[in-house]
Amino acid sequence: MTIILDPTDERVPVARQISERSGAVQGIVGLLNISKPRGNILLDELGKLLAEKAPGVEVRHYTKPTFAKPCPDTLRQQIRDECDFLVEGLAD
């Protein structure tokens, strides 16, 4: 069993069962930049690593208009329709 710390309250670790994983990622991975400063740097590096180390992966980049508001429905639907996985990156 893996222990994951809940970022909303680290005083008491929450034990959760992690789903079994195959160890391989294939398909289309979306990288969503929420428009915080330097988030694009993190996601660009992740995109390069995925392209280099996971040959069965296609990477697509998406950007929210602003981090201060929820992702627009049209963008969420586009990502849902186009991607198998999504990584949302934020930085400061």
Residue pairs with C-beta under 8 A, 6 or more apart in sequence:
1 15
1 17
1 18
2 16
2 17
2 18
3 13
3 14
3 15
3 16
4 13
4 14
4 15
4 16
4 18
5 13
5 14
6 13
6 14
24 54
24 56
25 50
25 54
25 56
25 57
25 85
26 54
26 56
26 57
26 84
27 56
27 57
27 58
27 83
27 84
27 85
28 57
28 58
28 59
28 60
28 82
28 83
28 84
28 85
29 50
29 57
29 58
29 59
29 60
29 83
29 84
29 85
29 86
29 87
30 59
30 60
30 61
30 62
30 79
30 82
30 83
30 85
30 86
30 87
31 43
31 46
31 47
31 59
31 60
31 61
31 62
31 86
31 87
31 89
32 43
32 62
32 63
32 64
32 71
32 79
32 86
32 87
32 88
32 89
33 39
33 40
33 43
33 61
33 62
33 63
33 64
33 89
34 64
34 67
34 71
34 88
34 89
34 90
35 63
35 64
35 65
35 66
35 67
36 67
36 90
36 91
36 92
37 91
37 92
38 91
38 92
39 89
39 90
39 91
40 63
41 91
42 89
42 91
43 61
43 87
43 89
46 87
46 89
47 59
47 61
50 57
50 59
51 57
51 59
60 82
60 83
62 75
62 78
62 79
64 71
64 72
64 75
65 72
67 90
79 86
